[in-house]
Amino acid sequence: MLDSHTGAFETGFFGGGTTKEDILLARSLGVTQVCVAVNKLDLCNWKEERYDFIVASITPYLKSIGFKE
């Protein structure tokens, strides 16, 4: 579950949060499939650009640690 609120995703994924670590831990424990949900888009006025940014940021990382699209 990813928080789409401006700043929250960036903190969790790029700057000191645990988003990357949590995903890597799941993969290390043998998880082969994940469902990623983007939460709180209403706080961003349902901007498709925000959703696209989050998807474009998280997808390459997921692929790099072995998840398939």
Phi and psi restraints in degrees (range 20) as a CNS / XPLOR table:
assign (resid 1 and name C) (resid 2 and name N)
       (resid 2 and name CA) (resid 2 and name C) 1.0 -107.1 20.0 2
assign (resid 2 and name N) (resid 2 and name CA)
       (resid 2 and name C) (resid 3 and name N) 1.0 131.1 20.0 2
assign (resid 2 and name C) (resid 3 and name N)
       (resid 3 and name CA) (resid 3 and name C) 1.0 -81.5 20.0 2
assign (resid 3 and name N) (resid 3 and name CA)
       (resid 3 and name C) (resid 4 and name N) 1.0 117.9 20.0 2
assign (resid 3 and name C) (resid 4 and name N)
       (resid 4 and name CA) (resid 4 and name C) 1.0 -87.6 20.0 2
assign (resid 4 and name N) (resid 4 and name CA)
       (resid 4 and name C) (resid 5 and name N) 1.0 -4.5 20.0 2
assign (resid 4 and name C) (resid 5 and name N)
       (resid 5 and name CA) (resid 5 and name C) 1.0 -57.0 20.0 2
assign (resid 5 and name N) (resid 5 and name CA)
       (resid 5 and name C) (resid 6 and name N) 1.0 137.9 20.0 2
assign (resid 5 and name C) (resid 6 and name N)
       (resid 6 and name CA) (resid 6 and name C) 1.0 -54.3 20.0 2
assign (resid 6 and name N) (resid 6 and name CA)
       (resid 6 and name C) (resid 7 and name N) 1.0 124.5 20.0 2
assign (resid 6 and name C) (resid 7 and name N)
       (resid 7 and name CA) (resid 7 and name C) 1.0 95.8 20.0 2
assign (resid 7 and name N) (resid 7 and name CA)
       (resid 7 and name C) (resid 8 and name N) 1.0 -35.3 20.0 2
assign (resid 7 and name C) (resid 8 and name N)
       (resid 8 and name CA) (resid 8 and name C) 1.0 -68.8 20.0 2
assign (resid 8 and name N) (resid 8 and name CA)
       (resid 8 and name C) (resid 9 and name N) 1.0 -46.2 20.0 2
assign (resid 8 and name C) (resid 9 and name N)
       (resid 9 and name CA) (resid 9 and name C) 1.0 -64.1 20.0 2
assign (resid 9 and name N) (resid 9 and name CA)
       (resid 9 and name C) (resid 10 and name N) 1.0 -45.1 20.0 2
assign (resid 9 and name C) (resid 10 and name N)
       (resid 10 and name CA) (resid 10 and name C) 1.0 -59.7 20.0 2
assign (resid 10 and name N) (resid 10 and name CA)
       (resid 10 and name C) (resid 11 and name N) 1.0 -42.5 20.0 2
assign (resid 10 and name C) (resid 11 and name N)
       (resid 11 and name CA) (resid 11 and name C) 1.0 -65.2 20.0 2
assign (resid 11 and name N) (resid 11 and name CA)
       (resid 11 and name C) (resid 12 and name N) 1.0 -44.5 20.0 2
assign (resid 11 and name C) (resid 12 and name N)
       (resid 12 and name CA) (resid 12 and name C) 1.0 -68.3 20.0 2
assign (resid 12 and name N) (resid 12 and name CA)
       (resid 12 and name C) (resid 13 and name N) 1.0 -34.7 20.0 2
assign (resid 12 and name C) (resid 13 and name N)
       (resid 13 and name CA) (resid 13 and name C) 1.0 -99.7 20.0 2
assign (resid 13 and name N) (resid 13 and name CA)
       (resid 13 and name C) (resid 14 and name N) 1.0 -43.0 20.0 2
assign (resid 13 and name C) (resid 14 and name N)
       (resid 14 and name CA) (resid 14 and name C) 1.0 -99.4 20.0 2
assign (resid 14 and name N) (resid 14 and name CA)
       (resid 14 and name C) (resid 15 and name N) 1.0 -32.4 20.0 2
assign (resid 14 and name C) (resid 15 and name N)
       (resid 15 and name CA) (resid 15 and name C) 1.0 -129.0 20.0 2
assign (resid 15 and name N) (resid 15 and name CA)
       (resid 15 and name C) (resid 16 and name N) 1.0 76.0 20.0 2
assign (resid 15 and name C) (resid 16 and name N)
       (resid 16 and name CA) (resid 16 and name C) 1.0 87.9 20.0 2
assign (resid 16 and name N) (resid 16 and name CA)
       (resid 16 and name C) (resid 17 and name N) 1.0 -4.4 20.0 2
assign (resid 16 and name C) (resid 17 and name N)
       (resid 17 and name CA) (resid 17 and name C) 1.0 -81.0 20.0 2
assign (resid 17 and name N) (resid 17 and name CA)
       (resid 17 and name C) (resid 18 and name N) 1.0 -175.1 20.0 2
assign (resid 17 and name C) (resid 18 and name N)
       (resid 18 and name CA) (resid 18 and name C) 1.0 -109.9 20.0 2
assign (resid 18 and name N) (resid 18 and name CA)
       (resid 18 and name C) (resid 19 and name N) 1.0 9.1 20.0 2
assign (resid 18 and name C) (resid 19 and name N)
       (resid 19 and name CA) (resid 19 and name C) 1.0 -56.8 20.0 2
assign (resid 19 and name N) (resid 19 and name CA)
       (resid 19 and name C) (resid 20 and name N) 1.0 -52.4 20.0 2
assign (resid 19 and name C) (resid 20 and name N)
       (resid 20 and name CA) (resid 20 and name C) 1.0 -63.0 20.0 2
assign (resid 20 and name N) (resid 20 and name CA)
       (resid 20 and name C) (resid 21 and name N) 1.0 -42.3 20.0 2
assign (resid 20 and name C) (resid 21 and name N)
       (resid 21 and name CA) (resid 21 and name C) 1.0 -64.7 20.0 2
assign (resid 21 and name N) (resid 21 and name CA)
       (resid 21 and name C) (resid 22 and name N) 1.0 -40.2 20.0 2
assign (resid 21 and name C) (resid 22 and name N)
       (resid 22 and name CA) (resid 22 and name C) 1.0 -64.0 20.0 2
assign (resid 22 and name N) (resid 22 and name CA)
       (resid 22 and name C) (resid 23 and name N) 1.0 -41.8 20.0 2
assign (resid 22 and name C) (resid 23 and name N)
       (resid 23 and name CA) (resid 23 and name C) 1.0 -66.9 20.0 2
assign (resid 23 and name N) (resid 23 and name CA)
       (resid 23 and name C) (resid 24 and name N) 1.0 -43.4 20.0 2
assign (resid 23 and name C) (resid 24 and name N)
       (resid 24 and name CA) (resid 24 and name C) 1.0 -64.4 20.0 2
assign (resid 24 and name N) (resid 24 and name CA)
       (resid 24 and name C) (resid 25 and name N) 1.0 -39.1 20.0 2
assign (resid 24 and name C) (resid 25 and name N)
       (resid 25 and name CA) (resid 25 and name C) 1.0 -62.7 20.0 2
assign (resid 25 and name N) (resid 25 and name CA)
       (resid 25 and name C) (resid 26 and name N) 1.0 -44.5 20.0 2
assign (resid 25 and name C) (resid 26 and name N)
       (resid 26 and name CA) (resid 26 and name C) 1.0 -59.4 20.0 2
assign (resid 26 and name N) (resid 26 and name CA)
       (resid 26 and name C) (resid 27 and name N) 1.0 -44.8 20.0 2
assign (resid 26 and name C) (resid 27 and name N)
       (resid 27 and name CA) (resid 27 and name C) 1.0 -63.4 20.0 2
assign (resid 27 and name N) (resid 27 and name CA)
       (resid 27 and name C) (resid 28 and name N) 1.0 -41.7 20.0 2
assign (resid 27 and name C) (resid 28 and name N)
       (resid 28 and name CA) (resid 28 and name C) 1.0 -64.0 20.0 2
assign (resid 28 and name N) (resid 28 and name CA)
       (resid 28 and name C) (resid 29 and name N) 1.0 -28.6 20.0 2
assign (resid 28 and name C) (resid 29 and name N)
       (resid 29 and name CA) (resid 29 and name C) 1.0 -86.3 20.0 2
assign (resid 29 and name N) (resid 29 and name CA)
       (resid 29 and name C) (resid 30 and name N) 1.0 4.4 20.0 2
assign (resid 29 and name C) (resid 30 and name N)
       (resid 30 and name CA) (resid 30 and name C) 1.0 99.8 20.0 2
assign (resid 30 and name N) (resid 30 and name CA)
       (resid 30 and name C) (resid 31 and name N) 1.0 4.7 20.0 2
assign (resid 30 and name C) (resid 31 and name N)
       (resid 31 and name CA) (resid 31 and name C) 1.0 -68.6 20.0 2
assign (resid 31 and name N) (resid 31 and name CA)
       (resid 31 and name C) (resid 32 and name N) 1.0 127.4 20.0 2
assign (resid 31 and name C) (resid 32 and name N)
       (resid 32 and name CA) (resid 32 and name C) 1.0 -108.9 20.0 2
assign (resid 32 and name N) (resid 32 and name CA)
       (resid 32 and name C) (resid 33 and name N) 1.0 -12.4 20.0 2
assign (resid 32 and name C) (resid 33 and name N)
       (resid 33 and name CA) (resid 33 and name C) 1.0 -137.1 20.0 2
assign (resid 33 and name N) (resid 33 and name CA)
       (resid 33 and name C) (resid 34 and name N) 1.0 139.5 20.0 2
assign (resid 33 and name C) (resid 34 and name N)
       (resid 34 and name CA) (resid 34 and name C) 1.0 -133.9 20.0 2
assign (resid 34 and name N) (resid 34 and name CA)
       (resid 34 and name C) (resid 35 and name N) 1.0 153.2 20.0 2
assign (resid 34 and name C) (resid 35 and name N)
       (resid 35 and name CA) (resid 35 and name C) 1.0 -115.4 20.0 2
assign (resid 35 and name N) (resid 35 and name CA)
       (resid 35 and name C) (resid 36 and name N) 1.0 118.8 20.0 2
assign (resid 35 and name C) (resid 36 and name N)
       (resid 36 and name CA) (resid 36 and name C) 1.0 -100.9 20.0 2
assign (resid 36 and name N) (resid 36 and name CA)
       (resid 36 and name C) (resid 37 and name N) 1.0 125.1 20.0 2
assign (resid 36 and name C) (resid 37 and name N)
       (resid 37 and name CA) (resid 37 and name C) 1.0 -112.8 20.0 2
assign (resid 37 and name N) (resid 37 and name CA)
       (resid 37 and name C) (resid 38 and name N) 1.0 136.2 20.0 2
assign (resid 37 and name C) (resid 38 and name N)
       (resid 38 and name CA) (resid 38 and name C) 1.0 -100.6 20.0 2
assign (resid 38 and name N) (resid 38 and name CA)
       (resid 38 and name C) (resid 39 and name N) 1.0 114.3 20.0 2
assign (resid 38 and name C) (resid 39 and name N)
       (resid 39 and name CA) (resid 39 and name C) 1.0 -103.8 20.0 2
assign (resid 39 and name N) (resid 39 and name CA)
       (resid 39 and name C) (resid 40 and name N) 1.0 157.4 20.0 2
assign (resid 39 and name C) (resid 40 and name N)
       (resid 40 and name CA) (resid 40 and name C) 1.0 67.1 20.0 2
assign (resid 40 and name N) (resid 40 and name CA)
       (resid 40 and name C) (resid 41 and name N) 1.0 30.1 20.0 2
assign (resid 40 and name C) (resid 41 and name N)
       (resid 41 and name CA) (resid 41 and name C) 1.0 -64.7 20.0 2
assign (resid 41 and name N) (resid 41 and name CA)
       (resid 41 and name C) (resid 42 and name N) 1.0 -21.1 20.0 2
assign (resid 41 and name C) (resid 42 and name N)
       (resid 42 and name CA) (resid 42 and name C) 1.0 -63.3 20.0 2
assign (resid 42 and name N) (resid 42 and name CA)
       (resid 42 and name C) (resid 43 and name N) 1.0 -27.8 20.0 2
assign (resid 42 and name C) (resid 43 and name N)
       (resid 43 and name CA) (resid 43 and name C) 1.0 -73.0 20.0 2
assign (resid 43 and name N) (resid 43 and name CA)
       (resid 43 and name C) (resid 44 and name N) 1.0 -14.8 20.0 2
assign (resid 43 and name C) (resid 44 and name N)
       (resid 44 and name CA) (resid 44 and name C) 1.0 -106.8 20.0 2
assign (resid 44 and name N) (resid 44 and name CA)
       (resid 44 and name C) (resid 45 and name N) 1.0 17.1 20.0 2
assign (resid 44 and name C) (resid 45 and name N)
       (resid 45 and name CA) (resid 45 and name C) 1.0 58.1 20.0 2
assign (resid 45 and name N) (resid 45 and name CA)
       (resid 45 and name C) (resid 46 and name N) 1.0 34.1 20.0 2
assign (resid 45 and name C) (resid 46 and name N)
       (resid 46 and name CA) (resid 46 and name C) 1.0 56.2 20.0 2
assign (resid 46 and name N) (resid 46 and name CA)
       (resid 46 and name C) (resid 47 and name N) 1.0 35.5 20.0 2
assign (resid 46 and name C) (resid 47 and name N)
       (resid 47 and name CA) (resid 47 and name C) 1.0 -72.0 20.0 2
assign (resid 47 and name N) (resid 47 and name CA)
       (resid 47 and name C) (resid 48 and name N) 1.0 121.2 20.0 2
assign (resid 47 and name C) (resid 48 and name N)
       (resid 48 and name CA) (resid 48 and name C) 1.0 -64.1 20.0 2
assign (resid 48 and name N) (resid 48 and name CA)
       (resid 48 and name C) (resid 49 and name N) 1.0 -31.1 20.0 2
assign (resid 48 and name C) (resid 49 and name N)
       (resid 49 and name CA) (resid 49 and name C) 1.0 -61.7 20.0 2
assign (resid 49 and name N) (resid 49 and name CA)
       (resid 49 and name C) (resid 50 and name N) 1.0 -37.3 20.0 2
assign (resid 49 and name C) (resid 50 and name N)
       (resid 50 and name CA) (resid 50 and name C) 1.0 -66.6 20.0 2
assign (resid 50 and name N) (resid 50 and name CA)
       (resid 50 and name C) (resid 51 and name N) 1.0 -45.9 20.0 2
assign (resid 50 and name C) (resid 51 and name N)
       (resid 51 and name CA) (resid 51 and name C) 1.0 -59.3 20.0 2
assign (resid 51 and name N) (resid 51 and name CA)
       (resid 51 and name C) (resid 52 and name N) 1.0 -47.4 20.0 2
assign (resid 51 and name C) (resid 52 and name N)
       (resid 52 and name CA) (resid 52 and name C) 1.0 -61.0 20.0 2
assign (resid 52 and name N) (resid 52 and name CA)
       (resid 52 and name C) (resid 53 and name N) 1.0 -38.3 20.0 2
assign (resid 52 and name C) (resid 53 and name N)
       (resid 53 and name CA) (resid 53 and name C) 1.0 -62.8 20.0 2
assign (resid 53 and name N) (resid 53 and name CA)
       (resid 53 and name C) (resid 54 and name N) 1.0 -44.5 20.0 2
assign (resid 53 and name C) (resid 54 and name N)
       (resid 54 and name CA) (resid 54 and name C) 1.0 -65.1 20.0 2
assign (resid 54 and name N) (resid 54 and name CA)
       (resid 54 and name C) (resid 55 and name N) 1.0 -45.2 20.0 2
assign (resid 54 and name C) (resid 55 and name N)
       (resid 55 and name CA) (resid 55 and name C) 1.0 -62.2 20.0 2
assign (resid 55 and name N) (resid 55 and name CA)
       (resid 55 and name C) (resid 56 and name N) 1.0 -43.5 20.0 2
assign (resid 55 and name C) (resid 56 and name N)
       (resid 56 and name CA) (resid 56 and name C) 1.0 -66.9 20.0 2
assign (resid 56 and name N) (resid 56 and name CA)
       (resid 56 and name C) (resid 57 and name N) 1.0 -26.0 20.0 2
assign (resid 56 and name C) (resid 57 and name N)
       (resid 57 and name CA) (resid 57 and name C) 1.0 -81.5 20.0 2
assign (resid 57 and name N) (resid 57 and name CA)
       (resid 57 and name C) (resid 58 and name N) 1.0 -41.6 20.0 2
assign (resid 57 and name C) (resid 58 and name N)
       (resid 58 and name CA) (resid 58 and name C) 1.0 -83.9 20.0 2
assign (resid 58 and name N) (resid 58 and name CA)
       (resid 58 and name C) (resid 59 and name N) 1.0 -32.6 20.0 2
assign (resid 58 and name C) (resid 59 and name N)
       (resid 59 and name CA) (resid 59 and name C) 1.0 -59.0 20.0 2
assign (resid 59 and name N) (resid 59 and name CA)
       (resid 59 and name C) (resid 60 and name N) 1.0 -49.8 20.0 2
assign (resid 59 and name C) (resid 60 and name N)
       (resid 60 and name CA) (resid 60 and name C) 1.0 -61.6 20.0 2
assign (resid 60 and name N) (resid 60 and name CA)
       (resid 60 and name C) (resid 61 and name N) 1.0 -35.2 20.0 2
assign (resid 60 and name C) (resid 61 and name N)
       (resid 61 and name CA) (resid 61 and name C) 1.0 -66.2 20.0 2
assign (resid 61 and name N) (resid 61 and name CA)
       (resid 61 and name C) (resid 62 and name N) 1.0 -45.2 20.0 2
assign (resid 61 and name C) (resid 62 and name N)
       (resid 62 and name CA) (resid 62 and name C) 1.0 -59.7 20.0 2
assign (resid 62 and name N) (resid 62 and name CA)
       (resid 62 and name C) (resid 63 and name N) 1.0 -43.1 20.0 2
assign (resid 62 and name C) (resid 63 and name N)
       (resid 63 and name CA) (resid 63 and name C) 1.0 -64.0 20.0 2
assign (resid 63 and name N) (resid 63 and name CA)
       (resid 63 and name C) (resid 64 and name N) 1.0 -38.8 20.0 2
assign (resid 63 and name C) (resid 64 and name N)
       (resid 64 and name CA) (resid 64 and name C) 1.0 -66.1 20.0 2
assign (resid 64 and name N) (resid 64 and name CA)
       (resid 64 and name C) (resid 65 and name N) 1.0 -23.6 20.0 2
assign (resid 64 and name C) (resid 65 and name N)
       (resid 65 and name CA) (resid 65 and name C) 1.0 -102.8 20.0 2
assign (resid 65 and name N) (resid 65 and name CA)
       (resid 65 and name C) (resid 66 and name N) 1.0 8.2 20.0 2
assign (resid 65 and name C) (resid 66 and name N)
       (resid 66 and name CA) (resid 66 and name C) 1.0 110.2 20.0 2
assign (resid 66 and name N) (resid 66 and name CA)
       (resid 66 and name C) (resid 67 and name N) 1.0 1.1 20.0 2
assign (resid 66 and name C) (resid 67 and name N)
       (resid 67 and name CA) (resid 67 and name C) 1.0 -81.4 20.0 2
assign (resid 67 and name N) (resid 67 and name CA)
       (resid 67 and name C) (resid 68 and name N) 1.0 145.0 20.0 2
assign (resid 67 and name C) (resid 68 and name N)
       (resid 68 and name CA) (resid 68 and name C) 1.0 -96.4 20.0 2
assign (resid 68 and name N) (resid 68 and name CA)
       (resid 68 and name C) (resid 69 and name N) 1.0 150.3 20.0 2
